[in-house]
Amino acid sequence: MKNKLRRLKIGNAQYLYSVVRRYYTNTQISELIIRIFLSGQKATPLILSFSTVDDYYLGHPLNAGVALMNVKTNMASVVNLNKPAYIRKFILQGIKNGWTGTNDIGMQDGLAYLEKFGFETGKLKPRNKA
């Protein structure tokens, strides 16, 4: 059986993480869930939820990679949440938000994390039907 948890080391700490996609039938919305655990602390993960418009061909745009404008660098970047560089940023931002790896801070809005990094996420957000 394949281990679905990937490993990432930051400083002396070892982290395990998984990226899972959920698709909601009869809607155009999908959700990408990232769970990050401090090694040995599976009861208190950092959970990030990315609820976005689902692309008919690619699926969840952040799982496949989507170009987003970064207002801090004034450049467009392809954001693919399977890359460890983004997981590292999420861990560091989670620590700034009070997550230690041994405490529960509840589910976090992943798009808000991307906005803190400077990315414009408006085109990813589901539109309300009026």
C-alpha positions as CSV (number, residue, x, y, z in Angstrom):
1,M,0.0,0.0,0.0
2,K,1.3,3.4,-1.0
3,N,1.9,6.0,1.8
4,K,-0.1,9.1,0.9
5,L,1.7,11.3,3.4
6,R,4.6,13.3,2.1
7,R,7.5,14.5,4.2
8,L,8.9,18.0,4.6
9,K,11.6,19.1,7.0
10,I,11.8,22.7,8.3
11,G,14.7,23.3,10.6
12,N,14.8,20.5,13.1
13,A,11.0,19.7,12.8
14,Q,9.7,17.0,10.5
15,Y,6.2,17.5,9.0
16,L,3.9,15.1,7.1
17,Y,1.2,16.4,4.8
18,S,-1.5,15.2,2.3
19,V,-3.3,16.9,-0.4
20,V,-6.9,15.6,-1.2
21,R,-9.4,16.9,-3.7
22,R,-13.2,16.8,-3.1
23,Y,-15.7,17.4,-5.9
24,Y,-19.3,18.2,-5.1
25,T,-21.7,16.8,-7.6
26,N,-24.3,19.1,-9.3
27,T,-22.1,22.1,-8.5
28,Q,-19.1,23.7,-10.2
29,I,-17.3,23.8,-6.9
30,S,-14.4,21.6,-5.7
31,E,-12.4,21.7,-2.6
32,L,-8.7,21.0,-2.0
33,I,-7.9,20.0,1.5
34,I,-4.3,20.1,2.8
35,R,-3.6,18.5,6.1
36,I,-0.2,19.1,7.7
37,F,1.0,17.3,10.8
38,L,4.0,17.8,13.0
39,S,5.7,14.3,13.1
40,G,4.1,12.3,15.9
41,Q,1.2,14.7,16.4
42,K,-1.6,13.4,14.1
43,A,-4.4,14.6,16.4
44,T,-3.6,18.3,15.8
45,P,-3.1,19.0,12.1
46,L,-3.1,22.3,10.3
47,I,-6.0,22.0,7.9
48,L,-6.3,24.3,5.0
49,S,-9.4,24.3,2.8
50,F,-9.3,25.8,-0.8
51,S,-12.9,26.0,-2.1
52,T,-12.8,27.1,-5.7
53,V,-14.6,27.0,-9.0
54,D,-14.0,23.6,-10.6
55,D,-12.5,23.5,-14.1
56,Y,-14.3,21.1,-16.4
57,Y,-11.0,19.8,-18.0
58,L,-8.4,20.2,-15.3
59,G,-10.4,19.8,-12.1
60,H,-9.3,21.9,-9.1
61,P,-7.2,24.7,-10.5
62,L,-4.8,24.8,-7.6
63,N,-4.2,21.1,-7.9
64,A,-3.3,21.3,-11.6
65,G,-1.6,24.7,-11.5
66,V,-3.1,28.1,-12.3
67,A,-1.5,31.5,-13.1
68,L,-2.2,34.0,-10.3
69,M,-1.0,37.6,-10.2
70,N,1.1,38.4,-7.1
71,V,0.7,42.1,-6.1
72,K,3.8,42.0,-3.9
73,T,6.1,41.0,-6.8
74,N,3.9,42.5,-9.5
75,M,4.4,39.2,-11.5
76,A,2.2,36.3,-12.4
77,S,3.2,32.9,-11.0
78,V,1.8,29.5,-11.6
79,V,0.5,28.2,-8.3
80,N,0.4,24.4,-7.9
81,L,-0.3,23.3,-4.3
82,N,1.4,20.0,-4.8
83,K,4.8,21.8,-4.7
84,P,6.6,21.6,-1.4
85,A,7.5,25.3,-1.5
86,Y,3.9,26.2,-1.0
87,I,3.5,23.7,1.8
88,R,6.5,25.3,3.6
89,K,4.9,28.7,3.3
90,F,1.6,27.3,4.7
91,I,3.5,25.8,7.7
92,L,5.3,29.1,8.4
93,Q,2.1,31.1,8.1
94,G,0.2,28.6,10.3
95,I,2.9,29.1,12.9
96,K,2.5,32.9,12.7
97,N,-1.3,32.3,13.1
98,G,-0.7,30.4,16.4
99,W,-0.4,26.7,15.3
100,T,2.4,24.9,17.1
101,G,1.8,21.4,15.8
102,T,0.5,20.3,19.2
103,N,-2.6,22.6,19.3
104,D,-5.8,22.6,17.3
105,I,-6.7,25.9,15.5
106,G,-9.5,24.7,13.4
107,M,-9.9,24.6,9.6
108,Q,-8.2,27.6,7.9
109,D,-9.2,29.3,4.7
110,G,-6.5,28.5,2.3
111,L,-7.4,31.3,-0.2
112,A,-6.9,33.8,2.7
113,Y,-3.4,32.3,3.1
114,L,-2.7,32.8,-0.6
115,E,-3.9,36.4,-0.3
116,K,-1.5,37.0,2.6
117,F,1.3,35.8,0.2
118,G,0.2,38.5,-2.2
119,F,-1.8,36.4,-4.7
120,E,-5.1,37.7,-6.2
121,T,-7.6,34.9,-5.8
122,G,-10.7,36.5,-7.1
123,K,-10.9,34.4,-10.2
124,L,-10.8,31.2,-8.1
125,K,-13.8,32.1,-5.8
126,P,-17.2,30.7,-6.6
127,R,-19.7,33.2,-7.8
128,N,-23.1,33.4,-6.0
129,K,-26.1,32.9,-8.3
130,A,-28.6,35.7,-7.9
